[in-house]
Amino acid sequence: MIKMPIEKQTLAQDLTDDQAQQLLIVVRQYMPPAEVEQIARALQLAEETCGGVRGERPIPPLEHALAVASILAQNHIDAVGVAAALVFEAVDAELLTLERVESTLGSPVARVVGSMLRMNILERTKKHAGAQLNVPDRPQGEPGNARESKKQRIRDALQRQQAETVRKMFFAMAEDPRVVLLKLAYRLHAMQLICAHAYPVDREEILTMAHETREIYAPLAGRLGMSRVESDLEDRAFEVLEP
């Protein structure tokens, strides 16, 4: 993890303070006081563990967590889901243990965070395997049909990966629907960053994410009754795939 310079750290702190206050305003509109208190504890835990940390991601972990939690709160997801969103970044970055999450926020929050963590580990393994399938420029003298065969193998592998993504989603829904809601919020925020040109990945990965978003994540959001998220995911994917 990388600590930010003082000036940037101050600006980031101001931004996250504003995000945190806005989040509390939103949750107070639909949560009872006891659940708002749980969100406040999750905020404090997130700030203690990853406040001021930059890391190697497009935006600081705390800012990322607040953005994802805000997406869930705007869709009136319960306190367990929003609290899990607030602390997941710290757990994923190994700045916070699941044991402390459970002792501070309760076992339902820890269960959602743990399930999301396992899903992400599987997804990273899939991406690593997919990277081995990248096709380099055709060497001089390589027949065109050999390259087409490689491309077809990649397309087949991507289709298998998409099917595996769907299976993992439905398994997570059976375990706790909040895990899928959290995954949808993360995907929406990632697509927002991509459309703002603030997501430092290569073009092929962006196109893959946009295809997954259009074909898997947006329809799933619709089936879960999150029409606003579904529409936003479709718009972001369309912006990438049909500029």
C-alpha positions in Angstrom: 0.0 0.0 0.0 1.1 3.5 -0.8 0.6 6.6 1.4 -0.5 9.7 -0.5 1.4 13.1 -0.2 0.0 15.4 2.4 -1.8 17.8 -0.1 -3.5 15.0 -2.0 -4.3 13.2 1.3 -6.1 16.4 2.5 -8.1 16.7 -0.7 -9.0 13.0 -0.6 -10.1 13.4 3.1 -12.4 16.3 2.2 -13.9 14.3 -0.6 -14.5 11.2 1.5 -15.9 13.2 4.4 -18.5 14.7 2.0 -19.3 11.2 0.6 -19.6 9.8 4.2 -22.0 12.6 5.2 -24.1 12.2 2.0 -24.3 8.4 2.7 -25.5 9.0 6.2 -28.2 11.5 4.9 -29.5 8.9 2.5 -29.6 6.0 4.9 -31.4 8.1 7.6 -34.2 8.5 5.1 -35.2 4.8 5.1 -33.3 3.0 7.9 -34.3 2.9 11.6 -31.9 4.5 14.1 -30.3 1.1 15.1 -29.4 0.4 11.5 -28.1 3.9 10.9 -25.8 3.3 14.0 -24.5 0.1 12.3 -23.7 2.1 9.2 -21.9 4.7 11.3 -19.8 1.9 13.0 -19.0 0.5 9.5 -17.9 3.9 8.4 -15.6 4.3 11.4 -14.1 0.9 10.8 -13.4 1.7 7.2 -11.9 5.0 8.0 -9.7 3.5 10.7 -8.3 0.8 8.4 -8.0 2.3 5.0 -8.4 6.0 5.4 -5.5 7.8 3.7 -4.4 4.6 1.9 -3.9 4.9 -1.9 -3.1 1.4 -2.9 -2.7 0.3 -6.5 -6.3 0.8 -7.6 -7.9 3.6 -9.7 -9.1 5.5 -6.6 -8.3 5.2 -2.9 -10.0 2.2 -1.2 -12.1 4.3 1.1 -13.4 6.5 -1.7 -14.2 3.3 -3.7 -16.0 1.8 -0.7 -18.1 4.9 -0.2 -19.1 5.1 -3.8 -20.2 1.4 -3.9 -22.1 1.8 -0.5 -23.8 4.9 -1.9 -25.1 3.0 -4.9 -26.6 0.4 -2.6 -28.1 3.0 -0.3 -29.7 4.9 -3.2 -31.4 1.6 -4.0 -32.6 1.3 -0.3 -30.6 -1.9 0.4 -30.6 -2.9 4.0 -27.9 -2.0 6.6 -26.1 -5.4 6.3 -25.6 -4.8 2.6 -24.4 -1.2 2.9 -22.1 -2.0 5.9 -20.6 -4.9 3.9 -19.8 -2.5 1.1 -18.1 -0.1 3.4 -15.7 -2.6 4.8 -15.1 -4.9 1.9 -12.3 -2.9 0.4 -10.3 -3.0 3.6 -10.8 -6.8 3.9 -9.9 -7.3 0.3 -6.7 -5.3 0.7 -5.9 -7.3 3.9 -6.1 -4.2 6.1 -9.0 -5.7 8.1 -9.8 -9.2 9.2 -13.2 -10.9 8.8 -13.0 -11.7 12.6 -12.9 -8.0 13.4 -15.8 -7.3 11.0 -17.8 -10.0 12.7 -17.0 -8.7 16.2 -17.8 -5.1 15.3 -20.6 -5.3 12.8 -22.1 -8.8 13.3 -22.0 -12.2 11.6 -24.4 -11.3 8.7 -22.0 -8.5 7.5 -19.0 -10.8 7.8 -20.8 -13.5 5.9 -21.5 -11.2 3.0 -18.0 -9.9 2.9 -16.5 -13.4 3.1 -18.7 -14.6 0.2 -17.8 -11.6 -1.9 -14.1 -12.2 -1.1 -14.4 -15.8 -2.3 -16.1 -14.7 -5.5 -13.4 -12.1 -6.3 -10.7 -14.7 -5.7 -12.3 -17.0 -8.2 -12.7 -14.1 -10.7 -9.0 -13.1 -10.4 -8.1 -16.7 -11.0 -10.3 -16.7 -14.1 -8.7 -13.5 -15.4 -5.2 -14.9 -14.9 -6.1 -18.0 -16.9 -7.6 -15.8 -19.6 -4.5 -13.7 -19.8 -2.7 -16.9 -21.0 -5.0 -17.0 -24.0 -4.0 -13.6 -25.4 -3.0 -13.8 -29.0 0.1 -11.9 -30.1 0.4 -10.3 -33.5 0.8 -13.0 -36.2 4.5 -13.8 -36.7 5.8 -13.5 -40.1 4.9 -16.7 -42.1 2.2 -17.9 -39.7 -0.9 -19.0 -41.7 -4.0 -16.9 -41.4 -6.1 -20.0 -40.6 -3.9 -20.8 -37.6 -4.5 -17.3 -36.1 -8.3 -17.7 -36.7 -8.2 -21.0 -34.9 -6.5 -19.2 -31.9 -9.2 -16.5 -32.0 -11.9 -19.1 -32.0 -10.3 -20.8 -28.9 -10.3 -17.5 -27.2 -14.0 -16.9 -28.0 -14.9 -20.3 -26.7 -12.9 -19.7 -23.5 -14.7 -16.3 -23.0 -18.1 -18.0 -23.4 -17.1 -20.6 -20.8 -16.0 -17.8 -18.5 -19.3 -16.0 -18.9 -21.2 -19.2 -18.1 -19.0 -19.6 -15.0 -19.8 -16.0 -13.9 -23.5 -16.7 -14.2 -23.1 -19.9 -12.1 -21.2 -18.1 -9.4 -23.8 -15.3 -9.3 -26.7 -17.7 -8.8 -24.7 -19.7 -6.2 -24.1 -16.4 -4.3 -27.8 -15.5 -4.5 -28.6 -18.9 -2.9 -26.1 -18.1 -0.2 -27.2 -14.5 0.4 -28.7 -12.2 -2.2 -26.8 -9.2 -0.8 -23.6 -10.7 -2.2 -25.0 -10.3 -5.7 -26.3 -6.8 -5.0 -22.8 -5.9 -3.8 -21.3 -7.3 -6.9 -23.7 -5.4 -9.1 -22.8 -2.1 -7.3 -19.1 -2.8 -7.8 -19.7 -3.5 -11.5 -21.7 -0.3 -11.9 -19.0 1.8 -10.2 -16.3 0.1 -12.4 -18.3 1.0 -15.5 -18.7 4.6 -14.3 -14.9 4.8 -13.9 -14.4 3.3 -17.3 -16.7 5.9 -18.9 -14.9 8.6 -17.0 -11.6 7.3 -18.4 -10.4 6.7 -14.8 -10.0 2.9 -15.0 -6.4 2.0 -16.0 -6.9 -1.3 -17.8 -6.2 -2.2 -21.4 -8.8 -1.9 -24.2 -9.5 -5.7 -24.4 -10.3 -5.9 -20.7 -12.6 -2.9 -21.0 -14.5 -4.5 -23.9 -14.8 -7.8 -22.0 -16.2 -6.0 -19.0 -18.7 -4.1 -21.2 -19.9 -7.3 -22.8 -20.3 -9.0 -19.4 -22.1 -6.0 -18.2 -24.6 -5.9 -21.0 -25.2 -9.7 -21.2 -24.9 -10.7 -17.5 -25.0 -7.9 -15.0 -27.7 -5.6 -16.5 -30.2 -8.5 -17.0 -29.5 -9.8 -13.5 -30.2 -6.3 -12.0 -33.5 -6.2 -13.9 -34.5 -9.6 -12.5 -33.8 -8.4 -9.0 -36.0 -5.4 -9.5 -33.2 -2.8 -9.6 -34.4 -1.1 -12.7 -32.3 2.0 -12.2 -29.1 0.0 -11.9 -30.1 -2.1 -14.9 -30.6 1.0 -17.0 -27.3 2.6 -15.8 -25.4 -0.6 -16.5 -26.9 -0.8 -20.0 -26.1 2.8 -20.8 -22.5 2.4 -19.6 -22.0 -0.8 -21.6 -23.5 0.8 -24.7 -21.2 3.8 -24.3 -18.2 1.5 -24.4 -19.3 -0.9 -27.1 -21.0 1.6 -29.4 -19.0 4.9 -29.0 
